[in-house]
């Protein structure tokens, strides 16, 4: 049983038995690691408030050849989740992205890129009042880091490059945009002009707090974009291809989009 030392983000926790905690850690060097903290519910010295969701920590754990639950020996806080409690929306956003990471990653598969994106989200959500643009931005970046990003550049059926003003057909089943010719026989949804280019741009544009978001986002005319169509595209895409349901998203959707 090898001892590992790593940095990690606590994705979730639950009480196990009378005094233990089971946590899901997303570590920098080993990816997602399910672990148990013996006495974690009562140990003031080692685990008091350390293994709480959204915390950024250093951790030492024993792992049995990458199988089963690792055993946490020590954990120390680098950054706490203080600030998450400022609003229900803040908690829902943080929960959505940790759940997103937990459900879409396999155990013990390193993904350094995803680790730093998640850390950035959990830092920004304490500082900003997130909008739907912020959520889409990080969702798209995470999908890219996981290798699941939709194809927004060329027809996923014939491979033809499609100019921005012609990007109006999207096939959920095939995972990307469709050209006009292929749309005649490939099942797809028709979007308003500008919806898909705007959605694609959300991954790369600089983001700002929502107080000055309207002034800063200049790559697309968001007044002419149906944000609800963009949101529906992502919901259908994730549901179809990844076959997961995010419990935290149901509440977040109500807070952000109503």
C-alpha positions in Angstrom: 0.0 0.0 0.0 1.7 3.1 -1.3 1.6 6.6 0.4 0.7 9.4 -2.0 1.1 13.1 -1.4 -1.0 15.4 -3.6 -3.2 18.5 -3.9 -6.9 17.9 -4.3 -10.3 19.5 -4.6 -13.0 17.9 -2.4 -15.9 17.0 -4.8 -18.3 15.5 -2.2 -18.5 13.9 1.1 -20.8 11.7 3.1 -20.8 10.3 6.6 -20.0 6.6 6.9 -20.8 4.7 10.0 -20.6 6.5 13.4 -17.4 8.4 12.8 -15.9 8.0 9.3 -16.2 10.1 6.2 -16.1 9.0 2.6 -15.0 11.7 0.2 -14.4 12.0 -3.5 -11.2 13.8 -4.2 -10.2 15.2 -7.5 -6.4 15.2 -7.3 -3.8 16.9 -9.5 -1.7 13.9 -10.1 -4.1 10.9 -9.9 -7.5 12.3 -11.0 -10.5 11.3 -9.1 -9.8 9.2 -6.0 -12.5 7.9 -3.7 -11.2 7.8 -0.1 -12.2 7.2 3.5 -11.1 9.3 6.5 -11.2 7.0 9.5 -12.6 9.0 12.4 -13.1 12.0 10.0 -16.4 13.0 11.7 -14.8 13.5 15.1 -11.1 14.1 14.6 -10.4 17.7 15.4 -6.7 17.5 15.0 -6.5 16.1 11.4 -9.8 16.6 9.6 -11.8 19.4 11.3 -13.5 21.3 8.4 -10.8 20.1 6.0 -12.7 17.5 4.0 -15.6 19.8 3.1 -16.9 20.0 -0.5 -15.1 22.7 -2.6 -12.1 22.9 -0.4 -8.6 23.0 -2.0 -6.3 20.9 0.1 -3.1 19.0 0.4 -3.6 15.4 1.2 -1.7 12.3 2.2 -3.3 9.0 1.5 -2.5 5.3 1.2 -3.8 3.6 -1.9 -4.0 -0.1 -2.5 -2.8 -0.4 -6.1 -5.4 2.0 -7.4 -8.3 0.0 -6.3 -11.1 0.5 -3.8 -11.1 3.3 -1.2 -7.9 5.1 -0.5 -7.2 5.8 3.2 -6.6 9.4 4.1 -3.9 10.0 6.7 -3.6 13.8 6.7 -5.2 16.7 5.0 -4.5 20.5 5.3 -6.4 23.4 3.8 -4.9 25.5 1.1 -8.1 27.4 0.2 -11.4 27.0 2.0 -14.9 27.1 0.7 -15.6 30.3 2.7 -17.7 32.6 0.5 -19.7 29.9 -1.1 -22.4 30.5 1.5 -23.1 34.0 0.2 -26.1 32.8 -1.9 -28.0 29.7 -2.9 -27.0 30.4 -6.5 -23.3 30.4 -5.6 -23.7 27.0 -3.9 -25.6 25.6 -6.8 -23.0 26.7 -9.3 -20.1 25.2 -7.3 -22.2 22.0 -6.8 -22.9 21.7 -10.5 -19.3 21.9 -11.5 -18.0 19.5 -8.9 -20.8 17.1 -9.8 -19.9 17.6 -13.5 -16.4 16.6 -12.7 -17.3 13.7 -10.4 -19.8 12.1 -12.9 -17.7 12.6 -16.1 -14.4 11.4 -14.9 -13.1 7.9 -14.3 -11.3 6.9 -11.2 -7.5 7.5 -11.1 -7.2 9.1 -14.5 -5.1 12.2 -14.4 -6.4 15.3 -16.0 -4.3 18.3 -15.0 -6.2 20.6 -17.4 -9.5 19.8 -15.9 -8.1 20.2 -12.4 -7.1 23.8 -13.0 -10.3 24.6 -14.7 -12.3 23.4 -11.8 -10.1 25.3 -9.4 -10.6 28.4 -11.4 -14.4 28.0 -11.3 -14.4 27.5 -7.5 -12.2 30.6 -7.1 -14.3 32.8 -9.4 -17.7 31.8 -8.1 -16.7 33.2 -4.7 -15.8 36.6 -6.3 -18.3 37.0 -9.1 -22.1 36.8 -9.6 -22.2 34.2 -12.3 -24.4 34.6 -15.4 -25.4 32.0 -17.9 -22.4 33.1 -20.0 -20.1 32.2 -17.2 -21.7 28.8 -16.8 -21.5 28.0 -20.5 -17.9 29.2 -20.7 -16.7 26.8 -18.0 -19.0 24.0 -19.1 -17.5 24.1 -22.7 -13.9 24.3 -21.4 -14.6 21.3 -19.2 -16.1 19.3 -22.1 -13.0 20.1 -24.2 -10.7 19.0 -21.4 -12.7 15.7 -21.2 -12.7 15.2 -25.0 -16.4 15.7 -25.4 -16.6 19.2 -26.9 -19.3 19.4 -29.7 -18.0 20.2 -33.2 -18.9 23.8 -34.0 -16.6 24.2 -37.0 -17.5 21.7 -39.8 -20.3 19.5 -40.8 -20.2 16.3 -38.7 -21.6 14.3 -41.6 -19.7 15.4 -44.7 -16.8 17.4 -43.2 -17.6 20.6 -45.0 -16.4 23.8 -43.4 -19.4 26.0 -42.6 -19.2 29.9 -42.4 -20.6 31.5 -39.3 -23.8 32.8 -40.9 -24.7 29.3 -42.2 -24.2 27.6 -38.8 -27.9 27.1 -38.1 -28.3 23.3 -38.1 -27.1 21.2 -35.1 -27.3 17.4 -34.7 -27.5 16.3 -31.1 -27.1 12.6 -32.2 -23.9 13.3 -34.2 -22.5 15.8 -31.8 -22.1 19.0 -33.9 -23.2 21.2 -36.7 -24.7 20.1 -40.0 -24.4 21.9 -43.4 -27.5 22.9 -45.4 -27.2 19.9 -47.8 -26.9 17.3 -45.1 -29.6 18.8 -43.0 -32.1 17.5 -45.6 -31.6 13.9 -44.5 -29.7 14.1 -41.2 -32.0 14.7 -38.2 -31.1 18.0 -36.6 -32.5 21.1 -35.0 -32.7 24.5 -36.6 -31.3 27.3 -34.6 -31.6 31.1 -35.0 -28.8 32.7 -36.9 -26.0 33.6 -34.6 -26.9 31.1 -31.9 -24.2 28.5 -32.7 -21.4 31.0 -33.4 -22.2 32.7 -30.1 -22.3 29.4 -28.2 -19.0 28.4 -29.7 -17.4 31.8 -28.8 -18.3 31.3 -25.1 -15.4 28.9 -24.7 -12.7 31.4 -25.7 -13.9 35.0 -24.9 -12.5 36.8 -21.8 -15.0 36.6 -19.0 -15.9 39.3 -16.5 -18.1 39.6 -13.5 -21.8 40.1 -14.5 -21.7 43.7 -13.4 -19.7 44.6 -16.5 -20.4 41.6 -18.7 -22.7 43.5 -21.1 -20.0 46.1 -21.7 -17.1 43.6 -22.2 -18.6 40.9 -24.4 -18.1 42.3 -27.9 -17.3 39.3 -30.0 -20.9 38.7 -30.8 -24.1 40.8 -30.7 -25.7 39.0 -27.7 -28.9 41.0 -28.2 -29.6 39.0 -31.3 -28.8 35.6 -29.8 -31.3 33.3 -28.4 -29.5 32.3 -25.2 -32.3 29.8 -24.4 -31.6 27.9 -27.7 -27.9 27.7 -26.8 -28.7 26.4 -23.4 -31.0 23.8 -24.8 -28.4 22.6 -27.3 -26.0 21.9 -24.4 -28.6 20.3 -22.3 -29.6 17.9 -25.1 -26.0 17.2 -26.1 -24.9 16.3 -22.6 -28.0 14.2 -21.9 -27.7 12.3 -25.1 -23.9 11.6 -25.3 -22.9 11.4 -21.7 -26.1 9.8 -20.4 -26.0 11.6 -17.0 -28.4 13.8 -15.1 -27.0 16.4 -12.8 -29.2 16.9 -9.7 -27.6 20.3 -9.0 -28.4 21.6 -12.4 -32.2 21.3 -11.9 -32.0 23.9 -9.2 -29.3 26.0 -10.9 -31.4 26.2 -14.0 -34.3 27.7 -12.1 -32.0 30.2 -10.4 -30.2 31.3 -13.6 -32.8 31.2 -16.3 -36.0 32.3 -14.8 
